[in-house]
Amino acid sequence: MWNKIIAMQCHGYGLCTDVKPESAMEKTLFTIDELTGLIHAACLMRPSKSVLDLELKSLKKKFKSKSFAAGVNRDVIRQGSEMLGMELDDVMRESIEGLKESADITGLRGNL
Protein backbone atom coordinates (compact mmCIF):
# COMPACT_ATOMS: atom_id res chain seq x y z
CA MET A 1 0.00 0.00 0.00
CA TRP A 2 2.75 2.44 0.97
CA ASN A 3 4.49 1.94 -2.41
CA LYS A 4 1.30 2.96 -4.21
CA ILE A 5 1.00 6.11 -2.11
CA ILE A 6 4.59 7.09 -2.88
CA ALA A 7 4.04 6.35 -6.58
CA MET A 8 1.01 8.64 -6.55
CA GLN A 9 3.04 11.40 -4.93
CA CYS A 10 5.87 10.96 -7.44
CA HIS A 11 3.72 11.68 -10.46
CA GLY A 12 3.80 15.36 -9.52
CA TYR A 13 7.55 15.52 -8.84
CA GLY A 14 8.95 18.97 -9.42
CA LEU A 15 5.48 20.39 -10.08
CA CYS A 16 3.59 19.97 -6.83
CA THR A 17 5.66 17.55 -4.75
CA ASP A 18 9.29 16.95 -3.92
CA VAL A 19 8.97 13.15 -3.80
CA LYS A 20 11.41 11.95 -6.46
CA PRO A 21 10.48 8.88 -8.52
CA GLU A 22 12.84 6.01 -7.68
CA SER A 23 11.24 2.71 -8.71
CA ALA A 24 10.35 1.76 -12.28
CA MET A 25 6.63 2.13 -11.46
CA GLU A 26 7.17 5.62 -10.01
CA LYS A 27 9.23 6.76 -13.00
CA THR A 28 6.69 5.35 -15.42
CA LEU A 29 3.77 7.07 -13.71
CA PHE A 30 5.71 10.35 -13.62
CA THR A 31 6.40 10.10 -17.35
CA ILE A 32 3.14 8.88 -18.76
CA ASP A 33 0.80 11.05 -16.70
CA GLU A 34 1.60 14.01 -18.93
CA LEU A 35 2.09 11.87 -22.03
CA THR A 36 -1.33 10.22 -21.83
CA GLY A 37 -2.87 13.69 -21.63
CA LEU A 38 -1.13 14.61 -24.88
CA ILE A 39 -2.20 11.36 -26.52
CA HIS A 40 -5.79 11.85 -25.40
CA ALA A 41 -5.86 15.39 -26.83
CA ALA A 42 -4.31 14.18 -30.09
CA CYS A 43 -6.96 11.47 -30.41
CA LEU A 44 -9.80 13.91 -29.86
CA MET A 45 -8.52 16.06 -32.74
CA ARG A 46 -8.48 13.12 -35.17
CA PRO A 47 -11.48 12.54 -37.45
CA SER A 48 -11.81 9.06 -35.94
CA LYS A 49 -11.48 10.36 -32.35
CA SER A 50 -9.53 7.14 -31.78
CA VAL A 51 -6.17 5.95 -30.53
CA LEU A 52 -6.51 2.87 -32.72
CA ASP A 53 -5.27 4.68 -35.82
CA LEU A 54 -2.86 7.08 -34.08
CA GLU A 55 0.68 6.80 -35.39
CA LEU A 56 3.88 7.81 -33.64
CA LYS A 57 4.64 10.31 -36.41
CA SER A 58 1.38 12.18 -35.71
CA LEU A 59 1.97 12.25 -31.96
CA LYS A 60 5.52 13.55 -32.42
CA LYS A 61 4.17 16.37 -34.57
CA LYS A 62 1.71 17.32 -31.83
CA PHE A 63 4.47 17.03 -29.21
CA LYS A 64 6.59 19.58 -31.10
CA SER A 65 3.71 22.06 -31.39
CA LYS A 66 3.84 24.11 -28.19
CA SER A 67 0.38 25.54 -28.83
CA PHE A 68 -1.23 22.09 -29.06
CA ALA A 69 -2.36 20.88 -25.62
CA ALA A 70 -0.38 23.76 -24.14
CA GLY A 71 -1.03 22.54 -20.59
CA VAL A 72 0.99 19.37 -21.18
CA ASN A 73 4.47 19.78 -19.75
CA ARG A 74 6.74 18.36 -22.43
CA ASP A 75 9.80 18.76 -20.18
CA VAL A 76 8.27 16.29 -17.71
CA ILE A 77 7.85 13.75 -20.52
CA ARG A 78 11.45 14.24 -21.65
CA GLN A 79 12.77 14.09 -18.08
CA GLY A 80 10.74 10.96 -17.37
CA SER A 81 12.03 9.25 -20.50
CA GLU A 82 15.57 9.97 -19.34
CA MET A 83 14.77 8.64 -15.85
CA LEU A 84 13.50 5.45 -17.45
CA GLY A 85 16.61 5.20 -19.63
CA MET A 86 14.43 5.10 -22.74
CA GLU A 87 14.29 7.06 -25.96
CA LEU A 88 11.34 9.45 -26.14
CA ASP A 89 10.07 7.74 -29.30
CA ASP A 90 10.00 4.38 -27.52
CA VAL A 91 8.08 5.78 -24.54
CA MET A 92 5.57 7.38 -26.90
CA ARG A 93 5.21 4.20 -28.97
CA GLU A 94 4.67 2.01 -25.91
CA SER A 95 2.16 4.47 -24.47
CA ILE A 96 0.17 4.53 -27.71
CA GLU A 97 0.16 0.73 -27.82
CA GLY A 98 -0.91 0.51 -24.20
CA LEU A 99 -3.79 2.88 -24.81
CA LYS A 100 -4.82 0.90 -27.87
CA GLU A 101 -5.17 -2.18 -25.67
CA SER A 102 -7.45 -0.27 -23.31
CA ALA A 103 -9.27 1.91 -25.86
CA ASP A 104 -12.71 0.84 -24.64
CA ILE A 105 -11.89 1.53 -21.00
CA THR A 106 -10.29 4.91 -21.68
CA GLY A 107 -12.94 6.02 -24.15
CA LEU A 108 -10.41 6.29 -26.96
CA ARG A 109 -11.98 3.80 -29.38
CA GLY A 110 -13.66 6.72 -31.11
CA ASN A 111 -15.76 5.79 -34.11
CA LEU A 112 -13.57 2.91 -35.27
ABEGO torsion letter per residue (X at the ends): XAAAAAAAAAAABGAABABBBABAAAAAAAAAAAAAAAAAAAAAABAAGBAAABBAAAAAAAAABAABGAABBAAAAAAAAAAAGBBAAAAAAAAAAAAAAAAAAAGAAEAX
